[in-house]
Amino acid sequence: MIVALGSMNPAKIEGVRRAFTMFFPSVEVRPIDPAAVSKAQPRGLDEMTEGATARARFALSQVDGDFGVGVEAGIFTIGEVYFDNQIAAIADGSGRVTLGHSAGYSLPREAMERLFAAGEELERWAEKVSGVYGVGDKGGLIHYLTNGKVSRADLTEQCVVTALVPWLHRDVYNF
């Protein structure tokens, strides 16, 4: 099985590989640079979903694969609480797209409000807090905040597994 991935991020590549190999015996993940469809710092579940879907469709248009996958991390709010979350979109050649989420975790409200007021991305704040340059391509902010117990690859794996559910149970989802 060939999986086209709309990302060059090593943590996302690893998470997608782990998710697909849970269910399929032979998987090749082909990462594609999504610069043509990427948007800086998605805010809200709609922007995150649009970004993940655009990445998945773009990747599949660039590679003759079985599935295209897009993973978009972003920030959304529930009331006054800010959360970081990842959304995965999985597309096939027919145009069908399924979605899944990772576990979300809260972010400090005051820091996020300052960040957005300054027009900065979460990555810059995460680098300052963690002391790790390029933290998003490594273990991610979650790795720092959980003292190394959960990584960005883990969150990617979660959202891709949940996006795979309809593909695994086509009878239930009427595919």
C-alpha positions in Angstrom: 0.0 0.0 0.0 1.3 3.4 -0.9 0.3 6.3 1.3 1.0 9.9 0.1 1.5 12.2 3.0 1.2 16.0 2.7 4.1 16.7 5.0 7.8 16.5 5.3 7.7 16.6 9.1 9.5 13.6 10.6 7.1 13.3 13.5 4.1 13.2 11.2 5.8 10.7 8.8 6.5 8.4 11.8 3.0 8.7 13.2 1.4 8.0 9.8 3.7 5.0 9.3 2.8 3.6 12.7 -0.9 4.1 12.2 -1.1 2.4 8.8 1.1 -0.5 9.7 -1.2 -1.4 12.6 -3.8 -2.4 10.0 -2.0 -3.1 6.7 0.9 -5.5 6.2 2.9 -3.6 3.7 3.0 0.2 3.8 5.2 2.8 2.1 4.7 6.4 3.2 5.7 8.9 0.5 6.0 12.4 2.0 5.2 15.3 -0.3 6.0 19.0 0.4 2.6 20.6 0.9 3.9 24.2 0.5 1.3 24.8 -2.3 -1.6 24.2 0.1 -0.1 25.0 3.6 -1.5 27.8 5.8 0.3 29.2 8.8 -1.1 28.5 12.2 -4.6 27.2 11.7 -7.0 28.4 14.3 -10.3 26.6 14.9 -11.4 23.2 14.0 -12.7 24.3 10.6 -9.4 25.7 9.5 -7.6 22.6 10.8 -10.0 20.3 8.9 -9.7 22.4 5.7 -5.9 22.3 6.0 -5.7 18.5 6.6 -8.1 17.8 3.8 -6.2 20.1 1.4 -2.9 18.3 2.3 -4.4 14.9 1.8 -5.9 15.7 -1.6 -2.7 17.5 -2.7 -0.5 14.6 -1.7 -2.7 12.1 -3.5 -2.6 14.3 -6.6 1.2 14.1 -6.6 1.7 10.4 -6.0 0.0 7.4 -7.5 -1.1 6.1 -4.1 -3.9 4.2 -2.4 -4.5 7.0 0.1 -3.6 10.6 0.6 -3.1 11.8 4.2 -3.0 15.3 5.6 -2.3 16.1 9.2 -2.9 19.6 10.5 -2.1 20.8 14.0 -3.7 23.8 15.3 -5.4 25.7 18.1 -9.0 25.8 19.0 -10.9 27.1 22.0 -13.7 25.7 24.2 -14.9 28.7 26.2 -11.8 30.5 27.3 -9.6 27.4 27.2 -7.1 27.1 24.4 -6.3 23.6 23.1 -3.7 22.2 20.8 -4.9 19.3 18.6 -4.2 17.4 15.4 -6.7 16.5 12.8 -6.0 13.9 10.1 -7.8 13.6 6.8 -7.5 10.5 4.6 -8.6 10.7 1.0 -8.9 8.1 -1.7 -9.0 8.4 -5.5 -12.8 8.7 -5.5 -12.8 11.9 -3.5 -14.0 10.4 -0.3 -12.4 11.9 2.8 -12.5 10.7 6.4 -11.4 12.6 9.5 -9.9 11.8 12.9 -8.6 13.7 15.9 -5.8 13.3 18.3 -6.0 13.9 22.0 -6.0 17.6 22.7 -4.2 19.4 25.5 -4.7 22.8 27.0 -2.4 25.7 26.5 -1.9 28.7 28.8 -4.6 31.4 27.9 -2.5 34.5 28.6 0.4 33.2 26.5 -1.8 32.3 23.6 -3.5 35.7 23.6 -0.2 37.4 23.5 1.0 35.1 20.8 -2.0 35.8 18.6 -1.9 39.5 19.3 1.7 39.5 18.0 0.7 37.4 15.0 3.2 34.6 15.9 2.9 30.9 15.5 2.7 28.4 18.3 6.0 26.9 17.1 8.0 30.0 18.2 6.4 30.0 21.7 7.0 26.2 22.0 10.7 26.7 21.1 11.1 29.4 23.8 9.3 27.3 26.4 11.0 24.0 25.6 14.4 25.3 24.6 14.3 23.0 21.6 14.8 24.7 18.2 12.4 23.1 15.6 10.5 21.4 18.3 7.5 20.7 16.0 9.7 18.5 13.8 11.0 16.6 16.8 9.0 15.4 19.8 6.7 18.4 19.7 5.5 20.7 22.5 3.5 17.8 23.9 6.8 15.8 24.5 8.1 18.7 26.6 4.9 19.2 28.5 4.4 15.5 29.3 8.0 15.1 30.4 8.8 12.9 27.5 5.8 10.5 27.9 3.8 11.6 24.8 5.3 12.7 21.4 4.0 14.5 18.4 4.3 11.2 16.5 2.0 9.7 19.1 -0.6 12.4 18.5 -0.3 11.9 14.7 -0.7 8.2 15.1 -3.9 8.8 17.2 -5.6 11.1 14.7 -4.7 8.9 11.7 -6.0 5.7 13.4 -9.3 7.5 14.2 -9.5 8.7 10.6 -8.9 5.1 9.4 -12.0 3.8 11.3 -14.4 4.2 8.4 -12.0 2.6 5.9 -11.6 -0.4 8.3 -15.4 -0.7 8.7 -16.8 0.2 5.3 -19.9 -1.9 6.0 -20.8 0.2 9.0 -20.0 3.5 7.2 -21.8 2.4 4.0 -18.7 2.8 1.7 
